[in-house]
Each structure stands twice: as structure tokens, then as C-alpha cells.
């Protein structure tokens, strides 16, 4: 079996192709069922954000290299949108490393941003709910989440990283100037709008919020903003100079005709439109209307390149953690008998916990003599042996099924402890145990 990461991102594909490849929740779940039920994959998960659509798979060796065509067919059945030529297929170590980097925000348009970790968790959760993950893919995705948490805990890569929302506000400031006391319309009620609203509120902007659902009322209450019905944007046009759009709509939300109507109401004064959505919320033709400056997500990304280059030292530390944990993860997956290392890790953890609790307890009763201390020590050892007997026996009986070892490693949190220890060693400048370097 091979771990595969197949898909496209802002690094490989232009915005028009990413629009064609975007999948929403229901479509994504249907594709996962197809890949596992008919596409030959043993397990599948999909991550679809404004900057990437990627499938994470566990596949038989015979089809791992062919998943490029399979994924492209899923995303672009007619082939008319050009998805196939932009799909990148990564296998085994390359795939796992990529997943680690994606979850950690190291492959993001905003290096070190934390929003993608929540999206990665949601992709993992959706695949579990759809019943399209097996123990191997579940192990790798959980490992990626743990590595991401440690990258943000043990390095400065996420410090002041900001978000796409911050970058959008920066673009608006560059085009429109000082936004204090000026109206900004947010289209969409999700996390991107929430983050933008926080920044704009701090800048003293007057906020207007619209969305198709009830989220606009929630955001309006939170930031003292004006909630505007989607169908009444033209009537509110004189009250805003900037629009930041970030819905999850599958089609255009603000077409050129609507923007023209808005501009007619505003006397064609300068209007800055920042569109963070994929598929796009704003019709591209709106960008040529008099007074309109339209900035799409790729232009926002180009403005971040200099900032990302300044994060060299923190990025190097994060990459080192990824490298060490990649070696550990690949080693576990390649073991023919995964039970022996799992048994060793389990007994080691139990003994560490026993010793720690024993030392704390004995420290509270210094009057105990040596004989009593020895009896308590022997008692705790006996308890640990008896508690571990059944899981250890089960592991040994299931030596030929690595999924059992992977599940028990997860159940007892064995990998989290190893990752935490090695991340701490990396940031302290030490050589992590078992790194193989």
C-alpha cells in the first residue's frame, strides 16, 4: 500500500483552474465514496480551500502512480477546464511530508497561518464521518495534526504570521488609503470575514456585513456593524468604499451589473474590491468598470512574497521538526511487524507514568521505611503488568495486521509523546532520539 497526496494548489495552478477544481462538502463526500468504492483507493480524504484542492489517499501499489488521472477525472470530468495538466501526485514520503507541511501552514500563501490546520482537521473529520479512512491514512493525518501543533508551539513560524484576511485589509489600505471612519462591506459570514472584521474594527472602519445566511446578524452584533440584506447592496452603496468578499458560494455573488449599479449610486468614486473566494465571488468583468480596482486572491498572494521571505529562521526550525517526524512516521508505516515497536512504546509510557506517580506519592510520606517503599514499588509494577497484559497480548496476536498497532498507538497517545519529545529536542538544538540522522 502507498500513501498518496494528489491535487493542485496556488503553487501549481492558476485561479481559473482552482475554481474548476473546488469542491464543497457534499460533493467532496461523494467523491470520497467514489474513490474508495470504485476508484481503487483503500482510503481517501479531501482538503478543499481557497488555495488548494487535494486528495489524501491510501492506495495499492498498482494504482498509486495513476491517481493523477483519476483525481483529474473526478474534478474535471470533461477535461475542458485543464485540471489534469496541473495535478501533482506525491507518493509515500513525499506525500506524508507534504501533508505535514500543509497542516503546519508551511505551504500556505501566508506562511505560518493557523487557519489551514482547522481546515485540515475538518477534512480528516469529514473523511471519518464518511467512513473512507483506514488505520494507515488516519494515522498519517493525525500525525500531521500533531506535527502542526508542535510547529506552532516550538517555533516562531506562526508569530505575527497574520492571515489572508489581514493581507486583504493590507491590499485595501494600499489602494484606498486610511480606512478610519470609512465604510467597508464584508460579503460572507465565515471565519475570513470574522478575522477581517476584527482588524477593520481596530482600524476604526465603519463595517457593513452581508451574507445569504444569518451569520451577518451575528457578526454585526459582535462588531457593532450594519447588517445589509444581499439584495439591497446598491441602496447601501454610498456608505462604503471597500468590499472584501469571501463566501463559499459555487458561483458569482457580485456580478458586473451589480457593481455598475453600485458605482452609479456612488458617482463612480474609487471603489476597491478584494475577492478572496475560490470560486470567485466577483465577476472579473467588474474590474474594468470606471473607478473600480479589483484584486483577486492571487494578487493578494503576490503581495505576501516579501513578507514570507523574511520568515527564514522560523521556517528552517519548522522544517526541521517536519523532517524528524517524517522519518519517524515513515519508519512506523514501513514496519512489517508494527506490534513490537508499539508494545515497546506502550510499556515504556506505562513505566514512565508509574515511576512519576510513585515518586510523587512517596514524597508525601517521607516516614515510610525502605521495606514499605519496596512493597509499594512492587505493587505498582504488578498493577501495570496486569493492566497491560490484554492489550499487549492483542498486539502480539495481531502482528500481521499493522492497523491494530496504529489504532492502539492512537488510543494511548504514544505518538504524541514521541513527537513532543523530539520537537523539544529540535528547538533545544539537540539530536532527537530515533531520528535516524
C-alpha positions, 0 to 999 in steps of 0.5 A, a space after each residue: 500500500 502507498 500513501 498518496 497526496 494528489 491535487 493542485 494548489 496556488 503553487 501549481 495552478 492558476 485561479 481559473 483552474 482552482 475554481 474548476 477544481 473546488 469542491 464543497 462538502 457534499 460533493 467532496 463526500 461523494 467523491 470520497 465514496 467514489 474513490 474508495 468504492 470504485 476508484 481503487 483507493 483503500 482510503 481517501 480524504 479531501 482538503 478543499 480551500 481557497 488555495 488548494 484542492 487535494 486528495 489524501 489517499 491510501 492506495 495499492 501499489 498498482 494504482 498509486 502512480 495513476 491517481 493523477 488521472 483519476 483525481 483529474 477525472 473526478 474534478 474535471 470530468 470533461 477535461 475542458 477546464 485543464 485540471 489534469 495538466 496541473 495535478 501533482 501526485 506525491 507518493 509515500 514520503 513525499 506525500 506524508 511530508 507534504 501533508 505535514 507541511 500543509 497542516 503546519 501552514 508551511 505551504 500556505 500563501 501566508 506562511 505560518 497561518 493557523 487557519 489551514 490546520 482547522 481546515 485540515 482537521 475538518 477534512 480528516 473529520 469529514 473523511 471519518 464521518 464518511 467512513 473512507 479512512 483506514 488505520 494507515 491514512 488516519 494515522 498519517 493525518 493525525 500525525 500531521 495534526 500533531 506535527 502542526 501543533 508542535 510547529 506552532 508551539 516550538 517555533 516562531 513560524 506562526 508569530 505575527 504570521 497574520 492571515 489572508 484576511 489581514 493581507 486583504 485589509 493590507 491590499 485595501 489600505 494600499 489602494 484606498 488609503 486610511 480606512 478610519 471612519 470609512 465604510 467597508 462591506 464584508 460579503 460572507 459570514 465565515 471565519 475570513 470575514 470574522 478575522 477581517 472584521 476584527 482588524 477593520 474594527 481596530 482600524 476604526 472602519 465603519 463595517 457593513 456585513 452581508 451574507 445569504 445566511 444569518 451569520 451577518 446578524 451575528 457578526 454585526 452584533 459582535 462588531 457593532 456593524 450594519 447588517 445589509 440584506 444581499 439584495 439591497 447592496 446598491 441602496 447601501 452603496 454610498 456608505 462604503 468604499 471597500 468590499 472584501 468578499 469571501 463566501 463559499 458560494 459555487 458561483 458569482 455573488 457580485 456580478 458586473 451589473 451589480 457593481 455598475 449599479 453600485 458605482 452609479 449610486 456612488 458617482 463612480 468614486 474609487 471603489 476597491 474590491 478584494 475577492 478572496 473566494 475560490 470560486 470567485 465571488 466577483 465577476 472579473 468583468 467588474 474590474 474594468 468598470 470606471 473607478 473600480 480596482 479589483 484584486 483577486 486572491 492571487 494578487 493578494 498572494 503576490 503581495 505576501 512574497 516579501 513578507 514570507 521571505 523574511 520568515 527564514 529562521 522560523 521556517 528552517 526550525 519548522 522544517 526541521 521538526 517536519 523532517 524528524 517526524 517524517 522519518 519517524 512516521 515513515 519508519 512506523 508505516 514501513 514496519 512489517 511487524 508494527 506490534 513490537 515497536 508499539 508494545 515497546 512504546 506502550 510499556 515504556 509510557 506505562 513505566 514512565 507514568 508509574 515511576 512519576 506517580 510513585 515518586 510523587 506519592 512517596 514524597 508525601 510520606 517521607 516516614 515510610 521505611 525502605 521495606 514499605 517503599 519496596 512493597 509499594 514499588 512492587 505493587 505498582 509494577 504488578 498493577 501495570 503488568 496486569 493492566 497491560 497484559 490484554 492489550 499487549 497480548 492483542 498486539 502480539 496476536 495481531 502482528 500481521 495486521 499493522 492497523 491494530 498497532 496504529 489504532 492502539 498507538 492512537 488510543 494511548 497517545 504514544 505518538 504524541 509523546 514521541 513527537 513532543 519529545 523530539 520537537 523539544 529536542 529540535 528547538 533545544 538544538 539537540 539530536 532527537 532520539 530515533 531520528 535516524 540522522 
